[in-house]
């Protein structure tokens, strides 16, 4: 006949586990809710009935995302290859590829504005609030050229108070880059946010025959965003 015995748990063990449980509960309460708009509506990222990979502003900064190639490397089932023509890319998403010199299988939207030129896809990503990669055919939402998916880029909104941001860097090309943005109110109803990015590098691959670098790169991008909110 078996006998069940109650084994008392020492009080120090309970005391050691209680801070851990409290820390887990606090971390769960502090998880930031990610809201995505890739399906043309604001919804919780975890509850959206679609295959969406979202990059928040904090993730963009921590991962060092500066070009589309950077976030594509972090997106499963999506690859990109730079073609021999400057400014063009060869994209594959979920096995859906593209023919050379044809439109991409992924539609790109920035702040609700369609980017019709494939060369715009390679622009520098600066002052970005969120990047959302929506996988799978999206013709019902975005129309043509979305057979593989869609990319929704959301820039940082204008702020209620004045703020400024400047970022500079250098590489071994030699080269350098600078990015900056300012934001603030113009009046009680209008707010503004201009952003500027400039990068210039001689390249990293040496052409021994010509005695120069084989992959120089230069890019200048600017953006101005105005927000109007009527007073009640």
ChimeraX attribute file (.defattr): number of C-alpha atoms within 10 A of each C-alpha:
attribute: neighborCount
match mode: 1-to-1
recipient: residues
	/A:1	2
	/A:2	4
	/A:3	5
	/A:4	5
	/A:5	6
	/A:6	6
	/A:7	6
	/A:8	6
	/A:9	8
	/A:10	8
	/A:11	8
	/A:12	8
	/A:13	9
	/A:14	10
	/A:15	10
	/A:16	10
	/A:17	11
	/A:18	11
	/A:19	11
	/A:20	11
	/A:21	11
	/A:22	11
	/A:23	12
	/A:24	12
	/A:25	11
	/A:26	11
	/A:27	11
	/A:28	10
	/A:29	9
	/A:30	9
	/A:31	8
	/A:32	8
	/A:33	10
	/A:34	14
	/A:35	17
	/A:36	24
	/A:37	18
	/A:38	27
	/A:39	18
	/A:40	11
	/A:41	9
	/A:42	12
	/A:43	16
	/A:44	13
	/A:45	19
	/A:46	12
	/A:47	8
	/A:48	15
	/A:49	10
	/A:50	13
	/A:51	12
	/A:52	21
	/A:53	18
	/A:54	22
	/A:55	23
	/A:56	17
	/A:57	18
	/A:58	11
	/A:59	15
	/A:60	20
	/A:61	14
	/A:62	9
	/A:63	13
	/A:64	11
	/A:65	21
	/A:66	16
	/A:67	14
	/A:68	15
	/A:69	16
	/A:70	15
	/A:71	22
	/A:72	17
	/A:73	13
	/A:74	14
	/A:75	15
	/A:76	11
	/A:77	13
	/A:78	19
	/A:79	18
	/A:80	16
	/A:81	11
	/A:82	13
	/A:83	12
	/A:84	8
	/A:85	8
	/A:86	10
	/A:87	13
	/A:88	21
	/A:89	22
	/A:90	18
	/A:91	21
	/A:92	18
	/A:93	21
	/A:94	13
	/A:95	11
	/A:96	17
	/A:97	18
	/A:98	17
	/A:99	10
	/A:100	11
	/A:101	12
	/A:102	10
	/A:103	18
	/A:104	25
	/A:105	22
	/A:106	27
	/A:107	26
	/A:108	24
	/A:109	19
	/A:110	13
	/A:111	12
	/A:112	13
	/A:113	10
	/A:114	12
	/A:115	13
	/A:116	13
	/A:117	11
	/A:118	17
	/A:119	12
	/A:120	12
	/A:121	21
	/A:122	15
	/A:123	15
	/A:124	19
	/A:125	18
	/A:126	23
	/A:127	24
	/A:128	18
	/A:129	16
	/A:130	21
	/A:131	25
	/A:132	22
	/A:133	23
	/A:134	22
	/A:135	22
	/A:136	18
	/A:137	19
	/A:138	19
	/A:139	15
	/A:140	8
	/A:141	12
	/A:142	19
	/A:143	11
	/A:144	13
	/A:145	18
	/A:146	23
	/A:147	20
	/A:148	24
	/A:149	24
	/A:150	26
	/A:151	21
	/A:152	24
	/A:153	23
	/A:154	21
	/A:155	20
	/A:156	18
	/A:157	17
	/A:158	22
	/A:159	15
	/A:160	16
	/A:161	10
	/A:162	14
	/A:163	13
	/A:164	11
	/A:165	11
	/A:166	12
	/A:167	11
	/A:168	12
	/A:169	10
	/A:170	13
	/A:171	13
	/A:172	10
	/A:173	16
	/A:174	12
	/A:175	17
	/A:176	16
	/A:177	17
	/A:178	15
	/A:179	20
	/A:180	17
	/A:181	20
	/A:182	17
	/A:183	23
	/A:184	17
	/A:185	19
	/A:186	15
	/A:187	10
	/A:188	11
	/A:189	12
	/A:190	15
	/A:191	21
	/A:192	20
	/A:193	23
	/A:194	16
	/A:195	21
	/A:196	17
	/A:197	22
	/A:198	16
	/A:199	18
	/A:200	18
	/A:201	19
	/A:202	19
	/A:203	18
	/A:204	16
	/A:205	12
	/A:206	13
	/A:207	11
	/A:208	9
	/A:209	6
	/A:210	8
	/A:211	8
	/A:212	14
	/A:213	15
	/A:214	14
	/A:215	13
	/A:216	15
	/A:217	13
	/A:218	13
	/A:219	12
	/A:220	14
	/A:221	14
	/A:222	14
	/A:223	13
	/A:224	13
	/A:225	15
	/A:226	14
	/A:227	15
	/A:228	14
	/A:229	9
	/A:230	8
	/A:231	6
	/A:232	3
